[in-house]
């Protein structure tokens, strides 16, 4: 670990809880000192000691174009000269909303907010306003931001630190949330009653590591919700514009009542969004009785970055390229693990993926949790030493960007092979 990151981490811990502004960044899931990042470009990040890494985190999803894409940088620069924030409507917000609705037909109207958490919090409130019901169904290992009602058997940091529920959340709130195993329609049917306002699901789970939906799972949720008069919320904060331009709902052909978005639609700037039918969104203030607001919602700089990002993605070959290269990586690592006798499973949808250190299959939180975290941590640090920056947790998704060229993928496979060979020796001796 570089000296500068260590010095900065000590200083940061004096003034910021855990030295980080979001828990998963603290390397608690893998041990050691977090890298302090100085800058990034394309597929690379550079730490405070000037060391270079192939970035497989991409800010946890937003950087699908790679870092510092010239169109996005130019758009942000131009917007910044016109003003940072007005607290008043702007044409850019209309344009981004129109781009989102055009990409995702289930969204006829959309409200921009400042984070994925705000998006899911608002979506829950909208579902409860629309149905007059209180209960929510979520999935074990699903993470939807740090909304009180959803910090129940939560994934991401909650699962990484083995504290899937949070202190400070009254039981009166969490009593209304039912969490069931992912990919288990029977459990959803059993939990569903006339009091459930909504089911919220990551259409491709990313916060227990990458876990694809089983065949028929999403359509099954759609049917169960329709029958029960509950709303289906697809939390596409991670999958929106990631697994396809139209999100996971276009890939799996499922129509939710509400979609939440974030990450990519801001191109790396703070943003979130929730949307649905015109009829449903009439409930949202100032039109209707469901209140939701935000000083910086629709911020002109974030909107400029988001528009530029979606503009590059739209009608591009980026998704096809990402599918090919990510598939090549998955095959390469799987073959290497077989060669070196290291039990692992690589789950992937498009350019989001996770290497689970378990035989697998990994189909839900329980099977994801069977992963050997000690081996993952060893793999993480050895790969860091090889100049590869992975998500610092076994229960997180990794990402490639359009800037990860074929040579990057070949290098990643080579470096993983060297590390897996070493791991086999270390753990098998
Ligand atoms: P934010 O509030 O962090 O913008 O979004 C919350 C959120 C909502 N829904 C899904 C499906 C998400 O993946 C997230 C946030 N993802 C994590 C990564 N697992 C963000 C990283 C972090 O917490 O620092």
Boltz pocket constraint, residues with backbone or C-beta under 6 A from the ligand:
constraints:
  - pocket:
      binder: B
      contacts: [[A, 22], [A, 23], [A, 24], [A, 25], [A, 59], [A, 60], [A, 114], [A, 115], [A, 116], [A, 117], [A, 118], [A, 120], [A, 143], [A, 144], [A, 145], [A, 146], [A, 156], [A, 157], [A, 202], [A, 206], [A, 207], [A, 235], [A, 236], [A, 237], [A, 238], [A, 262], [A, 263], [A, 271], [A, 272], [A, 396], [A, 397]]
      max_distance: 6.0
